[in-house]
Amino acid sequence: MKLPIQVRLTAGYVFTAALLTAIGAILFQRSVHIGLTHHLDVQLKSRAIRVSRTVERAGPAAVHTITPAGSNVLVEVIDPKGRIATGSPELGGVTLLDTAQQATAAHEPGGYQNVGAGPDYRVYVQPAATSDGVFLAVAATPLDTQNELTNTVTGYLAVAAVIVVVLGGVGAWLLAGAALRPVEQLRRQVAQLSGNDPSSPLYVPGTGDEIAALAESVNGLLARFSAGLARQRRFVADASHEVRAPLANLRTTLELATRRVRTADELTEAVRYCEGEVIRLGQLVDDLLVLAAADEKVPLSLLPDQRALPLLEAAAMAARPTADAKCVDVVVDADPDAGAAIHPGMIRQVLDNLLSNAVRHAPPGSRVVLTAEARPDSLRISVEDEGPGFPEGFAEQAFERFRRADAGTADADAGVGVGGTGLGLAVVRAIARAHGGEAEAGNGTSGGAVVSVRLPRGF
């Protein structure tokens, strides 16, 4: 079961506070106990030494055994035979040390001992050497007072610890709620966004903290998503328009072919026209599939060390019938060793698109040059024609989908950017980027268009 963040934060704080408070209480209780013990030890030692000196000077009978008011230190003197020579009346004549303890204390004076059942007393023993032998001066104090004080301190600490943990838990709950409230507001705003129109920005608090940064990041994501959605809608609309044209042409041609009796030549012409429209429609679908794969970032299966020259020659051979019909010469000028890690089918599609555009725009009697150049880290393939070139400022826009030069310009009238679906160069750039490269367009020194594809060599 997953708990809300506020509950988890509060539970974590309560657990940590309880653990630290318990540790602190135990340490404090031990400190109090040690402090009390040290204080008692000082009192016991001082009293035992005074009693020992009195015994050495005047004998056991001179020891004052009456406990002063306000004191809890009792005394007794044990003679060399282990009997009570004198002692505080509160002890009732009970010997605080057994035989083994007496023997040890006679040779190792000063040792603190807890004696009795419980234990009941804490003692300090100081030997007193006399002419009658070694007497033991014992100072003792009942442990009831110390234990009672320690227990009282422990009880107060336990109550204080519970109060601190409870109040801290309430504070942690309120603090976590206040900290997460802006996040909840962002969540509600995001939940209210429409999937069809995510362009409405979220409110960014003026706190300048992580919440504000999160809101700004979400707004940036929404802006990119909105722009991508707009591009997708525009792409779908343009694709629908492009598909509608050949379908309408096919329908019109077929309707006219079946409206009345046609001659064999008329039917043949209609079938050939329909075939051309079907080919055009198929090419459009192929281009759309390539662009869709590029949008989804579908990885390509690249073959290492593929030479470019055979692909260039095959593409030039396929383009020559159309070029010959316009009296355009297609020339291949490539380094035989130029190669890279490529997808041959995709690169062939790039070459076919580039040559198709170049032949369409090249004037009769001109040349289209297809080159491949090996560079240290890349393979550069270029197609250059001798046509009018790209209109000013249009070279970069030429790679946009369904982008064509303005038909009203002089360059458009000359044939630049006119014809086709407007997807050829978009497909070229998409394939180049799928290879990890890039496509560029511009005008050559002779004024004709130059389109280049740069591919990383990969080997």
C-alpha positions in Angstrom: 0.0 0.0 0.0 1.5 3.3 -1.1 1.1 6.1 1.4 0.9 9.8 0.5 4.1 11.8 0.6 2.8 13.9 3.5 2.1 10.7 5.6 5.5 9.2 4.7 7.4 12.4 5.6 5.5 12.7 8.9 6.1 9.1 9.8 9.8 9.4 8.9 10.1 12.4 11.1 8.3 10.8 14.0 10.4 7.7 13.8 13.6 9.7 13.6 12.6 12.1 16.3 11.5 9.2 18.6 14.8 7.3 18.0 17.0 10.4 18.6 14.9 11.4 21.6 15.2 7.9 23.1 19.0 7.9 22.5 19.2 11.4 24.1 17.1 10.4 27.1 19.2 7.3 27.7 22.4 9.3 27.5 21.0 12.0 29.8 19.7 9.4 32.3 23.1 7.8 32.3 24.8 11.1 32.8 22.6 11.9 35.7 23.3 8.5 37.2 27.0 8.9 36.7 26.9 12.4 38.2 25.0 11.3 41.3 27.4 8.3 41.7 30.4 10.5 41.5 29.0 12.9 44.0 28.2 10.1 46.4 31.7 8.6 45.9 33.3 11.9 46.8 31.2 12.1 50.0 31.8 8.5 50.9 35.6 8.8 50.4 35.8 12.0 52.4 33.8 10.4 55.3 35.7 7.1 55.3 39.1 8.9 55.4 38.0 11.0 58.3 36.8 8.0 60.2 40.0 6.1 59.4 42.1 8.9 60.8 40.0 9.1 63.9 40.5 5.3 64.5 44.2 5.6 64.0 44.5 8.5 66.4 42.0 7.6 69.2 40.5 4.2 68.5 37.1 3.1 67.4 35.4 4.5 70.4 36.2 8.1 69.3 34.2 7.7 66.1 31.1 9.8 65.9 28.4 7.4 64.6 25.3 9.6 64.8 24.2 10.6 61.3 24.0 14.4 61.0 20.7 15.9 59.9 20.3 16.1 56.2 23.0 13.5 55.5 22.5 10.0 54.3 26.1 8.8 54.9 26.4 6.0 57.4 29.6 4.7 59.0 30.8 1.6 60.7 34.2 0.3 61.9 35.2 -3.3 61.5 37.9 -4.7 63.9 40.7 -7.0 62.7 38.6 -10.0 63.7 35.7 -9.0 61.4 33.4 -7.8 64.1 31.6 -4.5 64.3 33.5 -2.2 66.6 31.1 0.7 66.3 28.6 1.9 63.7 25.6 4.1 62.8 22.5 3.0 64.7 20.6 2.9 61.3 22.7 -0.2 60.3 21.4 -2.2 63.3 24.8 -3.9 63.8 24.8 -5.5 60.3 28.2 -6.0 58.8 28.3 -4.4 55.4 31.3 -6.5 54.2 31.7 -10.2 54.2 34.9 -12.0 55.0 36.3 -12.0 51.4 35.5 -8.3 51.0 37.1 -7.4 54.3 40.3 -9.3 53.2 40.4 -7.5 49.9 39.7 -4.0 51.4 42.5 -4.5 54.0 45.1 -4.8 51.2 43.4 -2.7 48.4 41.8 0.3 50.1 39.6 2.8 48.4 37.5 0.4 46.3 33.8 1.4 45.8 31.4 -1.5 46.2 27.7 -2.1 45.9 26.7 -4.5 48.7 23.6 -6.0 50.0 20.5 -7.4 48.2 19.2 -5.1 45.5 22.0 -3.7 46.0 21.1 -1.6 49.0 24.3 0.3 49.8 27.2 1.9 48.1 30.3 1.9 50.3 33.9 3.2 50.5 36.4 1.3 52.7 39.6 2.9 54.1 41.9 0.8 56.3 43.2 2.2 59.6 46.4 0.7 60.9 46.6 0.6 64.8 48.7 -1.2 67.3 45.8 -3.6 67.7 45.7 -4.4 64.0 44.1 -3.1 60.9 40.6 -1.7 61.3 38.3 -1.0 58.3 36.5 2.4 58.2 33.4 1.9 56.1 31.3 4.8 54.8 28.0 3.8 53.2 24.9 5.3 51.8 21.6 3.7 50.9 20.9 3.5 47.2 17.2 4.1 47.6 17.6 7.9 47.2 19.8 7.6 44.2 17.5 5.1 42.5 14.4 7.1 43.3 16.0 10.3 41.8 17.2 8.4 38.7 13.7 6.9 38.2 12.1 10.3 38.6 14.4 11.8 36.0 13.7 8.9 33.7 10.0 9.4 34.1 10.2 13.1 33.3 12.4 12.3 30.3 9.9 9.8 29.0 7.0 12.3 29.3 9.0 15.0 27.7 10.1 12.7 24.9 6.5 11.8 24.1 5.4 15.4 24.1 8.3 16.4 21.9 7.6 13.6 19.4 3.9 14.3 19.3 4.3 18.0 18.8 7.1 17.4 16.3 4.9 15.0 14.4 2.1 17.6 14.2 4.6 20.2 13.1 6.0 17.9 10.5 2.5 17.1 9.2 1.7 20.8 8.9 5.1 21.7 7.4 4.9 18.8 4.9 1.3 19.9 3.9 2.4 23.5 3.4 5.5 22.4 1.4 3.4 20.1 -0.8 0.4 22.5 -1.3 2.0 24.2 -4.3 2.7 20.7 -5.8 -0.9 19.8 -5.3 -2.0 23.1 -7.0 0.3 22.2 -10.0 -1.2 18.7 -10.1 -4.7 20.1 -10.3 -3.7 22.6 -13.0 -2.1 19.8 -15.0 -5.2 17.6 -14.5 -7.4 20.4 -15.9 -5.3 20.7 -19.1 -6.9 19.4 -22.3 -5.1 16.8 -24.2 -6.1 18.6 -27.4 -4.9 22.0 -26.3 -2.1 21.8 -23.7 -0.9 25.3 -24.5 -2.3 27.0 -21.3 0.7 27.7 -19.1 0.7 26.8 -15.4 0.9 29.5 -12.7 4.5 30.0 -11.6 4.8 31.1 -7.9 7.1 34.0 -7.3 9.0 32.1 -4.6 12.0 31.3 -6.7 12.3 27.9 -5.1 12.2 24.3 -6.5 8.4 24.5 -6.9 8.7 27.5 -9.1 11.5 25.8 -11.1 9.2 22.8 -11.5 6.4 24.9 -12.8 8.7 26.6 -15.3 10.0 23.2 -16.4 6.4 21.9 -16.9 5.5 25.1 -18.8 8.5 24.5 -21.1 7.4 20.9 -21.6 3.8 22.0 -22.3 5.1 24.6 -24.8 7.2 21.9 -26.6 4.3 19.5 -26.6 1.9 22.1 -27.9 4.4 23.0 -30.7 4.8 19.3 -31.5 1.0 18.9 -31.5 0.7 21.8 -33.8 3.3 20.4 -36.2 1.6 17.1 -36.1 -1.8 18.6 -37.0 -0.2 20.6 -39.8 1.6 17.5 -41.0 -1.7 15.5 -41.0 -3.5 18.3 -42.8 -0.8 18.7 -45.4 -0.5 14.9 -45.9 -4.3 14.7 -46.3 -4.2 17.4 -48.9 -1.4 15.7 -50.8 -3.1 12.3 -50.7 -6.4 13.8 -51.7 -5.0 15.2 -55.0 -3.9 11.8 -56.6 -7.0 10.1 -55.3 -9.2 12.7 -56.8 -7.3 12.4 -60.1 -7.7 8.7 -60.0 -11.4 8.9 -59.3 -12.0 11.5 -62.1 -10.0 9.5 -64.6 -11.8 6.3 -63.8 -15.3 8.0 -63.9 -14.5 9.5 -67.3 -13.2 6.2 -68.6 -16.4 4.4 -67.7 -18.9 7.1 -68.6 -19.0 6.2 -72.2 -17.4 3.7 -74.6 -13.7 4.4 -75.0 -11.3 3.3 -77.7 -8.4 1.1 -76.8 -6.0 4.0 -77.1 -8.1 6.1 -74.7 -8.3 3.4 -72.2 -4.6 2.7 -72.4 -3.9 6.4 -71.8 -6.2 6.4 -68.8 -4.6 3.3 -67.3 -1.1 4.8 -67.8 -2.3 8.1 -66.1 -3.7 6.1 -63.2 -0.5 4.1 -63.0 1.5 7.3 -62.6 -0.9 8.6 -59.9 -0.6 5.3 -58.1 3.2 5.5 -58.2 3.0 9.1 -57.0 0.7 8.0 -54.2 2.9 5.1 -53.2 6.0 7.4 -53.1 4.1 9.7 -50.9 3.1 6.9 -48.5 6.8 5.7 -48.4 8.0 9.2 -47.5 5.3 9.5 -44.8 6.4 6.2 -43.3 10.1 7.3 -43.3 9.1 10.5 -41.5 6.9 8.7 -39.0 9.8 6.3 -38.2 12.1 9.3 -37.8 9.6 10.9 -35.4 9.4 7.7 -33.3 13.3 7.5 -33.4 13.2 4.0 -34.7 16.8 2.8 -34.8 18.4 1.7 -38.1 20.4 -1.4 -38.6 23.6 0.0 -40.1 26.1 -2.1 -42.0 29.7 -1.3 -41.4 32.2 -0.3 -44.0 29.8 0.1 -46.9 31.3 1.8 -50.0 29.3 4.7 -51.4 30.3 4.4 -55.1 28.1 1.4 -56.0 25.1 3.1 -54.5 25.8 6.3 -56.4 26.2 4.5 -59.7 23.0 2.6 -59.2 21.1 5.8 -58.3 22.6 7.6 -61.3 21.6 4.7 -63.7 18.0 4.8 -62.4 17.8 8.6 -62.9 19.3 8.7 -66.4 16.1 7.8 -68.4 14.4 10.9 -66.9 17.5 12.9 -67.3 18.0 11.9 -70.9 14.5 13.0 -71.7 15.5 16.5 -70.6 18.9 16.3 -72.2 20.5 16.4 -68.7 23.8 14.6 -68.1 24.1 12.8 -64.8 27.8 12.5 -63.7 29.2 10.4 -60.8 32.4 11.7 -59.3 33.2 9.7 -56.2 36.2 8.4 -54.3 36.2 4.6 -54.7 37.3 4.1 -51.1 34.7 6.5 -49.6 32.4 4.6 -47.2 30.7 4.6 -43.9 28.4 2.5 -41.6 25.1 3.0 -43.4 21.7 1.5 -44.2 22.1 1.0 -47.9 18.3 1.0 -48.6 17.8 4.3 -46.8 20.9 5.9 -48.4 19.6 4.8 -51.8 16.3 6.6 -51.1 18.3 9.7 -50.2 20.1 9.6 -53.5 16.9 9.0 -55.5 15.2 12.0 -53.9 18.2 14.2 -54.4 18.7 13.2 -58.1 14.9 13.5 -58.8 14.9 17.1 -57.5 18.1 18.0 -59.3 17.0 16.6 -62.6 13.6 18.3 -62.3 15.2 21.7 -61.7 18.2 21.3 -64.1 17.8 23.1 -67.5 18.2 21.2 -70.7 21.8 20.7 -71.8 23.2 21.0 -68.2 24.8 18.6 -65.8 23.9 17.0 -62.5 27.0 16.0 -60.5 26.8 13.4 -57.8 29.9 13.3 -55.6 31.1 11.3 -52.6 34.1 12.5 -50.5 35.8 10.6 -47.7 36.7 12.8 -44.7 38.6 11.8 -41.5 35.4 11.3 -39.5 32.6 11.4 -42.0 31.3 10.7 -45.5 30.0 13.6 -47.5 27.6 12.9 -50.4 26.5 15.9 -52.6 24.3 16.5 -55.5 24.7 19.7 -57.5 22.7 21.0 -60.5 23.0 23.9 -62.8 19.5 25.2 -62.3 18.4 28.5 -60.8 19.2 27.4 -57.2 17.3 28.0 -54.1 15.5 31.4 -53.6 17.1 33.7 -51.1 16.5 32.6 -47.5 14.8 29.4 -48.6 17.7 26.9 -48.3 17.1 26.0 -44.7 13.3 26.0 -45.0 13.6 23.5 -47.9 14.0 20.7 -45.4 10.7 21.4 -43.7 7.8 19.0 -44.5 5.6 20.0 -47.4 7.6 23.1 -47.8 7.8 24.6 -51.3 9.1 27.8 -52.6 6.5 30.5 -53.3 5.1 29.8 -56.7 4.8 33.5 -57.3 8.5 34.2 -57.3 10.7 34.2 -60.3 12.7 31.3 -58.9 9.6 29.3 -58.5 8.6 30.1 -62.0 11.9 28.7 -63.1 11.2 25.5 -61.4 12.8 25.7 -58.0 10.8 24.0 -55.3 7.9 23.4 -57.7 6.5 19.9 -58.2 6.6 16.8 -56.0 5.1 16.6 -52.6 7.5 18.8 -50.7 8.7 15.8 -48.6 11.8 14.8 -50.6 14.3 17.0 -48.7 12.5 16.4 -45.4 13.0 12.6 -45.9 16.7 13.3 -46.8 17.3 15.1 -43.5 15.4 12.6 -41.5 17.4 9.7 -42.9 20.7 11.6 -42.4 19.9 12.3 -38.7 18.8 8.7 -38.2 22.4 7.8 -39.2 23.8 10.4 -36.7 24.6 12.9 -39.5 23.1 16.0 -41.0 21.8 17.4 -44.3 22.6 20.9 -45.7 21.4 22.9 -48.6 22.7 25.9 -50.5 23.7 27.3 -53.8 27.0 26.5 -55.6 29.4 28.9 -57.2 27.6 28.5 -60.5 24.3 29.4 -58.9 22.8 25.9 -59.0 21.4 24.2 -55.9 23.8 22.0 -53.8 22.4 19.5 -51.3 24.8 17.6 -49.1 24.5 14.7 -46.7 27.2 14.2 -44.0 27.3 10.8 -42.4 29.6 9.6 -39.6 32.0 6.9 -40.9 31.5 4.7 -37.8 34.6 2.5 -38.4 
